[in-house]
Amino acid sequence: MKSRERVNQEETAESLRPQQRMEIFLGIMGSDEAREHFLELGRQYLRERRRTTANTDSENFFRQIRYSPPQRAALHNAIMEIIGRVAIQKRNPTKIERRVMNDFASREEVVASLEAYLEDKKTLVSEDEPDDDKPHTRPGPSKAAFWHRKGREH
């Protein structure tokens, strides 16, 4: 009986989608404040990653970056440090939790899970409630005028 349960748990851990892995990891973290801090670091990292990653429209398309820019590296190191601390402090993790924490030893897996989780949450937020801090795409005033009305610089 126990061997069948073990096989089922291992199969379940293998078949988890990236956002589910992130949800399991966030469930391991202690407080809502710690979760929100971790997710904010993830948001900052992904913004920095998009900003510094070369694409066909950017100026650095032909320049090869052989290292992560310092800001991006610092954010990713902070994320990985939190994951390491949570993994060490968790007592008696389930098989699925252990598998997720082992998978999160890979930086690429962490990035994929963060992207999937935050994209999923962004979709849910935009569907459920409109965000008043985003400029509207309807015809009318420009985005600069929108931010000016909000009292912010664009």
C-alpha positions, 0 to 999 in steps of 0.5 A: 500500500505504501509503495503505491502511495509513494509512486502516486505522489512521485507521479503527481510531483512530476506532472505539476505545472510550473504555477502549481509548483510555485503554489506548493512552495508558497504554501511552505512559507510561513507568513503572508508577509514572507510570501508577498515579499518573495513574490515582490522580489520575483516581480522585480526580477522578472521586470529587470530580466525583461529590461536587460534581455536582448531582443530584436528591437533593443539596442543590445541585440548584437551585444552578447551578455556573458553575465547577468547585470548586477541588479538582476543577479542580486535579485535572483540571488536573493530569491535563491537564498530565500528558497534555500532557507525555506528548504532548510527550515521545513520540517518533515516535508511531504514527498511533493514538497521535497520534490518541488524544493529539489526542483527549485535548486535549478535557477531555470525552474524557479524562473519558469515557475515564477513567470507562470505563477505571476502571469496566471495571477496577473490574468486573474486580477485583470479579469476580476477587477480593473486596475486603475493604475494602468492607462486605458487603451481607449481613444482619448488622452495619451498615456502621459496625460493619464499619468499626469492626472494621477499626479505621477511622472510617466 
